[in-house]
Amino acid sequence: MGLRVDIEDRIVPSFLLDRLQGIAAWRVAGLVMGIGLAAILTLYGSTAAMLVKTWAVSDSYDQCFLIPPISLYLIWRHRHRLLAVTPQPAYGGVALIALSGAAWLVGRAASVDLVEELALVTMIFGLHLAVLGVKATRINFFPLAYLYMAVPMGAFLIPPLQQITADAAVFLLRLVGVPVFMEGTYITIPNGTYFVAEACAGLRFLIATVTLGVLFGYFYYRSPWRWIAFMALSVVVPVVANCLRAFGVILLGYFTSTDVAGGFDHIFTGWVFLSLVTIAYLAIGYSFSDRKHEKDQPPEPHATIATLAPQQVLLAALAALVVAVAPQAYAVHIRDVASRVDLHPLLRLPTVGEPWAPMDYDQNLWTPRFAGVDASIAKSYRNADGEEADLYIGYYARQREDSELLAYGNQVVDLDKWRLVNDDSVSVPLWGRDTIVDEMQIDLNGSRRLVRYWYWVDGEFTANPYWAKLLFARSKLLGGIQGAAVIAVSVPFEDGPAAARSRLDHFLANVMPLGDVLMSVNGGKKS
């Protein structure tokens, strides 16, 4: 049964009749959309809360609070265009919710917040398509897509941004004749040492510029090529500006002192310089705009009377919510299985063959920091030649909040204490199989160590955190091994890293297969 307004054309003009009919249709569809949105945000409230928490605690993402209001404003600007079309449910939106629900479940199983949050935004997109239809979604495509800018992402860019900033600063310092030595992201000049820390990588400025650039391009460019060119500028400008900022601060420190340079960095470059760069960047973008004088005009009224079947909208919304509930139901099952795991595992010390003999472990030398481990072993060994090697195993019976193997803050090396000299991936023989592990050279007041580490997840060794996350997801979704561990070995060295690598290879060749040790923690059984 269609929803219609029965008013004769001779009493009410056709264009007004069409407008009244459209308003009535949108009231029904809008109400259903609002209820569906509230239901999805309730179902996935933990993900939404995690999203907002990141906005609140991280300076790099505090501008994300503005994204939802901006999207709502953009939808409101399209109200005249929306009233000219009829909401028509599209079951492709239900399929999109199903796919994003599956992605959310994988993200939850692997403890990857980014995947969960992207999936939540995609569910909102899918709900809009399912309830309001293709035409309305086409009109609101940009406001809906802009919601993805509210998802905190880009943290993986911090290390390369740190290195780019350090390399550029050193290049410019040498260009102007300043004597400089660089090791990693530490920059040393005659009167001080500077460290390009995470906060100095420029990620916050980059994210803010890109977020602003996307919105600016929407308002000021008709040509997609101009928009793409401006977005490229949105990436290049903040990176170059941050490099110049670092160069200027170190150069000032060379002519004055590190204290003066530090104060200048926080007062001038933190506010004035970056603000001026942003203004100049927008001015450049405005100069080649091809939509300077365009205004958002309501469409011409037409004579087609809008119709809407309320039962179709309700059926599409119901299908969308049923599909959205399924991942949550399976997540409850996963939590139930995980809750049966013993959180007090017995982790035994592996056998190490001669000539390596165990000795007391010195906590003050080198100690990995992994929060929430359920069991751990730290042991030192010495061979007949007096050479030493250290072994650390941190075991998690199952992954849970505040007790995760791959969590922010977990460190194989305390970088607040040690200086990172080199970090690389190397292939080493581990119990009959070549395995890629992460290898670091670290320094503490001239005392150097070579550290290798890798993870054990669902019965496999890997040093790749992304693959480890997928293994976590596999173990949870398919009933695999719930336990996981980090394994790290270390040797001090003064005679160069090549000799240290040889000692580590020899030590590991005499350690019993650690996969067997870890499998035996829970009786070698899959949960």
C-alpha positions in Angstrom: 0.0 0.0 0.0 1.6 3.3 -1.1 1.8 6.4 1.0 0.1 9.3 -0.8 -1.4 12.7 -0.2 -4.9 12.8 -1.8 -5.2 16.4 -2.7 -6.7 17.5 -6.0 -4.5 19.3 -8.5 -7.0 22.1 -9.0 -6.8 23.0 -5.3 -3.1 22.6 -4.8 -0.5 23.3 -7.5 1.3 20.2 -8.7 4.8 21.3 -7.5 3.5 22.0 -4.0 1.7 18.6 -4.0 5.0 17.0 -5.0 6.8 18.8 -2.2 4.2 17.8 0.5 4.2 14.2 -0.7 8.0 14.1 -0.6 8.1 15.5 3.0 5.6 12.9 4.1 7.7 10.1 2.5 10.9 11.4 4.1 9.3 11.6 7.5 8.7 7.9 7.4 12.0 7.0 5.9 13.9 9.4 8.2 12.3 8.0 11.3 13.2 4.5 10.3 16.7 5.6 9.5 17.1 7.3 12.8 15.9 4.2 14.7 18.2 1.9 12.7 21.2 4.2 13.3 20.5 4.2 17.1 20.2 0.4 17.0 23.5 0.0 15.2 25.3 2.4 17.5 23.9 0.5 20.5 24.9 -2.9 19.1 28.4 -1.7 18.4 28.6 0.7 21.3 32.0 -0.6 22.4 33.5 0.3 19.0 31.8 3.7 19.0 33.1 4.4 22.5 36.6 3.3 21.5 36.4 5.7 18.6 35.4 8.7 20.8 38.0 7.8 23.4 40.7 8.0 20.8 39.5 11.4 19.8 39.6 12.6 23.4 43.0 11.3 24.5 45.1 11.8 21.3 46.1 15.2 20.1 46.5 13.8 16.6 42.8 13.0 16.3 41.0 15.7 18.3 39.7 17.3 15.2 37.6 14.2 14.5 35.0 15.5 16.9 34.1 17.9 14.1 33.5 15.3 11.4 30.0 14.0 12.4 28.6 17.6 12.7 30.2 18.5 9.4 28.6 15.5 7.7 25.2 16.3 9.1 25.5 19.9 7.9 26.4 18.7 4.4 23.4 16.4 4.4 21.2 19.4 5.5 22.6 21.4 2.6 21.3 18.7 0.3 17.8 18.8 1.7 16.2 20.3 -1.4 17.8 17.7 -3.6 16.7 14.9 -1.3 13.1 16.1 -1.2 13.0 15.8 -5.0 13.6 12.0 -4.9 11.7 9.3 -3.2 13.4 7.0 -0.6 13.4 3.5 -2.1 15.0 0.7 -0.1 18.0 -1.1 -1.7 19.0 -4.5 -0.4 22.5 -3.9 -1.6 22.8 -2.0 1.6 21.9 -5.1 3.6 24.7 -7.0 1.8 27.1 -4.1 2.6 26.2 -4.4 6.2 26.8 -8.1 6.1 30.3 -7.6 4.6 31.2 -4.9 7.1 29.9 -7.0 9.9 32.2 -9.9 8.9 35.1 -7.4 8.7 34.2 -6.1 12.2 34.2 -9.7 13.5 37.7 -10.3 12.1 38.9 -7.0 13.5 37.5 -7.8 17.0 39.0 -11.3 16.9 42.4 -9.8 15.9 42.1 -6.9 18.3 42.6 -4.4 15.4 40.7 -1.3 16.4 41.1 0.3 12.9 39.2 -2.5 11.2 36.4 -2.4 13.8 36.0 1.3 13.4 36.1 1.3 9.6 33.5 -1.5 9.6 31.2 0.5 11.9 31.3 3.5 9.5 30.6 1.2 6.6 27.6 -0.2 8.4 26.2 3.3 8.7 26.8 3.7 4.9 25.0 0.4 4.3 22.1 1.3 6.5 21.6 4.6 4.6 21.6 2.6 1.3 19.3 -0.1 2.6 16.6 2.3 4.0 16.9 5.4 1.8 18.0 3.9 -1.5 20.4 4.4 -4.3 19.4 7.9 -5.4 19.5 9.4 -1.8 22.8 7.7 -1.2 24.2 9.1 -4.4 23.2 12.6 -3.2 24.7 12.0 0.3 27.7 10.1 -0.9 30.3 12.7 0.1 28.8 13.4 3.6 28.7 9.7 4.3 32.2 9.1 2.9 33.6 12.0 4.9 32.7 10.0 8.1 35.7 7.8 7.3 37.9 10.8 8.2 36.7 10.4 11.7 38.4 7.0 12.0 41.8 7.4 13.6 44.4 6.1 11.2 47.9 6.9 10.2 49.9 5.9 13.2 51.9 3.5 11.0 53.3 6.6 9.3 55.0 7.8 12.4 58.4 5.9 12.0 58.8 6.9 8.3 57.8 10.5 9.1 60.4 10.5 11.9 63.1 9.3 9.5 62.1 11.7 6.7 62.2 14.6 9.1 65.6 13.6 10.5 67.1 13.0 7.0 65.8 16.3 5.7 67.0 18.3 8.7 70.5 16.7 8.5 70.6 17.4 4.7 69.7 21.1 5.2 72.1 21.5 8.2 75.0 20.1 6.1 73.9 22.4 3.3 74.4 25.5 5.4 77.7 24.2 6.9 76.6 23.0 10.3 78.7 19.9 11.5 76.2 17.2 12.2 76.2 13.5 13.0 73.0 11.3 12.7 72.4 7.9 14.1 68.8 6.7 13.5 66.6 9.6 14.4 69.2 11.1 16.8 70.9 14.3 15.4 74.0 15.5 17.1 75.6 19.0 16.6 78.5 20.5 18.5 76.4 21.9 21.3 73.7 19.3 21.8 71.8 16.2 20.6 68.3 16.3 19.2 65.9 13.4 18.9 63.0 13.4 16.3 60.4 11.9 18.7 57.0 10.6 17.7 55.4 13.9 18.6 57.8 15.6 16.2 57.0 13.4 13.3 54.3 15.8 12.1 51.5 13.3 12.0 49.0 15.6 13.7 49.6 18.4 11.2 49.5 15.9 8.3 46.1 14.4 9.4 44.6 17.8 10.0 45.7 19.1 6.6 44.4 16.1 4.7 41.1 16.2 6.6 40.8 19.9 5.8 41.9 19.4 2.2 39.2 16.8 1.5 36.5 19.2 2.6 38.1 22.1 0.8 38.2 20.2 -2.4 34.6 19.2 -2.2 33.5 22.9 -2.0 36.0 24.4 -4.5 36.7 21.8 -7.2 34.5 20.5 -10.0 37.4 18.8 -11.8 38.5 15.6 -10.1 42.1 16.3 -11.4 42.3 19.6 -9.6 41.0 17.9 -6.4 43.6 15.1 -6.7 46.3 17.7 -7.3 45.2 19.6 -4.2 45.1 16.4 -2.1 48.7 15.7 -3.2 49.5 19.2 -2.0 47.8 18.3 1.3 50.3 15.6 1.8 53.5 17.3 0.6 53.0 20.6 2.4 52.8 19.4 6.0 55.7 17.0 5.5 57.9 19.7 4.0 56.8 22.2 6.6 57.6 19.8 9.4 61.1 19.1 8.0 61.7 22.9 7.8 60.5 23.3 11.4 62.9 20.6 12.6 65.8 22.2 10.6 65.0 25.7 12.0 64.9 24.5 15.6 68.2 22.7 15.4 69.8 25.5 13.5 68.6 27.9 16.2 70.0 25.6 18.9 73.4 25.6 17.0 73.6 29.4 17.3 72.1 29.7 20.8 71.3 26.7 23.0 69.0 23.7 23.2 66.8 25.4 25.8 66.2 28.4 23.6 65.5 26.2 20.6 63.0 24.1 22.6 61.1 27.1 23.8 61.1 28.5 20.2 59.8 25.2 18.9 56.8 25.2 21.2 55.9 28.9 21.0 56.6 29.8 17.4 56.6 26.7 15.2 53.9 25.0 17.2 51.4 27.9 16.5 52.6 30.7 14.3 54.6 28.8 11.6 52.2 26.0 11.0 49.2 28.4 11.0 50.9 30.5 8.4 51.7 27.4 6.3 48.0 26.3 6.5 46.8 29.8 5.4 49.3 29.8 2.5 48.3 26.2 1.5 44.6 27.1 1.4 45.3 30.3 -0.6 47.2 28.3 -3.2 44.2 25.9 -3.4 41.7 28.7 -3.8 43.8 30.2 -6.6 43.0 27.3 -9.0 39.4 26.7 -7.8 36.9 26.1 -10.5 33.8 26.5 -8.3 34.4 29.9 -6.7 31.1 31.4 -7.5 28.8 28.4 -7.6 26.0 28.2 -5.1 24.0 25.2 -4.0 20.6 25.8 -5.7 17.5 23.7 -5.0 16.4 21.6 -8.0 13.5 22.7 -10.1 10.2 21.2 -8.9 8.8 18.5 -11.1 5.4 17.0 -11.5 6.2 13.4 -10.5 4.3 12.6 -7.3 6.5 10.7 -4.8 5.3 7.5 -3.5 6.7 5.3 -0.7 5.6 2.0 0.7 6.2 2.1 4.4 6.3 -1.7 4.7 9.2 -1.8 2.2 11.2 0.5 4.4 10.5 -1.4 7.5 11.3 -4.7 5.9 14.7 -3.4 4.6 15.5 -1.9 8.0 14.6 -5.1 9.8 16.8 -7.1 7.4 19.7 -4.7 8.0 19.4 -5.0 11.8 19.2 -8.8 11.7 22.4 -9.0 9.6 24.0 -6.5 12.0 23.2 -8.6 15.0 24.8 -11.8 13.6 28.5 -10.7 14.2 27.7 -9.6 17.7 26.2 -13.0 18.4 29.3 -14.8 17.2 31.5 -12.5 19.2 29.6 -13.6 22.3 30.4 -17.2 21.4 34.1 -16.3 21.0 34.1 -14.6 24.4 32.5 -17.7 26.0 35.2 -20.0 24.5 38.0 -17.7 25.7 36.6 -17.5 29.2 37.3 -21.2 29.7 41.0 -20.8 29.2 43.2 -21.2 32.4 44.8 -17.8 33.1 47.5 -19.3 35.3 49.6 -21.4 32.9 52.7 -23.2 33.9 55.6 -22.0 31.7 58.7 -24.2 32.1 62.2 -23.1 31.3 63.4 -24.7 28.0 66.4 -27.0 28.0 69.6 -25.4 26.7 72.4 -27.7 25.7 76.2 -27.4 26.4 78.3 -25.3 26.4 75.6 -22.9 27.5 74.9 -22.9 31.3 72.1 -20.9 33.1 72.9 -18.1 35.4 71.0 -15.3 37.2 69.3 -12.8 35.0 70.2 -9.1 35.7 66.9 -7.1 35.4 68.9 -3.9 35.1 70.6 -4.8 31.8 67.9 -5.6 29.3 64.3 -6.4 30.1 61.3 -6.4 27.7 58.2 -4.6 28.9 55.0 -6.5 28.1 52.0 -5.6 30.1 49.6 -8.2 31.4 51.6 -11.4 30.7 50.2 -14.5 32.3 53.6 -16.1 32.6 57.1 -15.1 31.8 60.7 -16.4 31.8 63.9 -14.3 31.8 67.2 -16.2 32.0 70.8 -15.5 31.2 73.3 -18.1 29.9 77.1 -18.2 29.7 79.3 -20.5 27.6 82.8 -21.9 28.3 84.4 -18.8 26.7 82.5 -16.5 29.1 80.2 -15.2 26.3 76.7 -14.4 27.5 73.2 -14.6 26.0 69.8 -13.8 27.4 66.4 -15.4 26.8 62.9 -13.9 27.5 59.5 -15.5 26.9 56.3 -13.7 27.7 53.2 -15.8 27.5 49.5 -14.8 27.2 47.0 -17.5 28.0 44.4 -15.5 25.9 44.0 -12.1 24.5 41.8 -9.7 26.5 41.7 -6.0 27.5 44.9 -4.8 29.1 46.5 -8.2 28.4 47.4 -8.3 24.7 50.6 -9.5 23.1 50.4 -6.7 20.4 49.4 -3.8 22.4 50.5 -0.2 22.4 53.3 0.3 25.0 54.6 -3.3 24.8 58.3 -3.1 24.1 61.1 -5.6 23.6 63.5 -2.8 24.3 62.8 0.1 26.7 63.5 3.0 24.3 63.2 5.4 27.2 66.4 3.9 28.5 68.2 2.4 25.4 69.0 4.2 22.2 68.0 2.4 19.0 70.9 2.2 16.6 69.4 -0.1 13.9 66.3 -2.1 13.4 65.9 -4.6 10.6 64.3 -7.9 9.6 66.6 -10.9 9.1 66.1 -14.6 8.2 67.6 -17.0 10.8 67.4 -20.8 11.1 65.0 -21.7 13.9 64.7 -25.4 14.6 65.0 -26.6 11.1 63.2 -23.8 9.3 64.4 -20.3 8.1 62.2 -17.7 9.9 62.1 -14.0 9.6 62.7 -12.3 12.9 63.2 -8.7 13.9 66.7 -7.6 14.8 67.8 -4.5 16.7 71.0 -3.0 17.7 70.7 -0.9 20.9 73.1 1.3 22.8 73.3 2.4 26.5 76.2 4.8 27.2 78.4 2.9 24.8 77.3 -0.6 25.9 75.7 -2.3 22.9 73.5 -5.3 22.5 72.0 -7.3 19.6 68.4 -8.2 20.2 66.2 -10.6 18.1 62.5 -11.2 18.8 59.5 -12.8 17.2 56.0 -14.0 18.1 54.3 -17.4 18.5 50.7 -17.2 17.6 48.3 -20.1 16.8 51.3 -22.5 16.7 53.3 -20.4 14.2 56.4 -18.2 14.5 56.3 -14.8 12.9 57.9 -11.4 13.5 55.3 -9.6 11.3 52.7 -8.0 13.6 50.1 -7.8 10.8 50.4 -11.5 10.1 50.3 -12.1 13.8 47.0 -10.2 14.0 45.6 -12.5 11.2 46.7 -15.5 13.1 44.9 -14.2 16.2 41.8 -13.8 14.2 42.1 -17.3 12.8 42.6 -18.9 16.2 39.5 -17.2 17.6 37.2 -17.6 14.7 38.1 -21.2 13.9 38.8 -22.5 17.4 42.6 -22.5 17.3 45.2 -22.1 20.0 44.3 -19.2 22.4 47.7 -18.9 23.9 50.4 -16.6 22.3 53.9 -15.5 23.2 56.8 -13.1 22.5 60.3 -14.6 22.4 63.4 -12.5 22.6 67.1 -13.3 22.7 70.0 -10.9 23.3 73.8 -10.8 23.4 76.1 -7.9 24.4 78.8 -7.1 21.9 81.9 -4.9 21.4 83.4 -6.7 18.5 80.8 -5.8 15.9 77.3 -7.1 15.0 78.6 -9.9 12.8 80.2 -11.8 15.7 77.2 -11.1 17.9 74.9 -12.7 15.2 77.1 -15.7 15.1 76.9 -16.1 18.9 73.1 -15.8 18.8 72.8 -18.4 16.1 74.9 -20.7 18.1 72.9 -20.1 21.3 69.5 -20.7 19.5 70.9 -23.9 17.9 71.3 -25.3 21.5 67.9 -24.2 22.7 65.2 -26.9 22.6 62.4 -26.2 20.1 60.4 -23.4 21.8 57.3 -24.3 19.8 57.1 -27.6 21.8 57.6 -25.7 25.0 54.7 -23.3 24.3 52.4 -26.0 23.0 52.9 -27.9 26.2 51.7 -25.0 28.4 48.1 -25.9 27.9 48.7 -29.6 27.2 49.3 -28.9 23.5 45.5 -28.8 23.0 43.5 -26.4 21.0 40.9 -24.5 22.9 
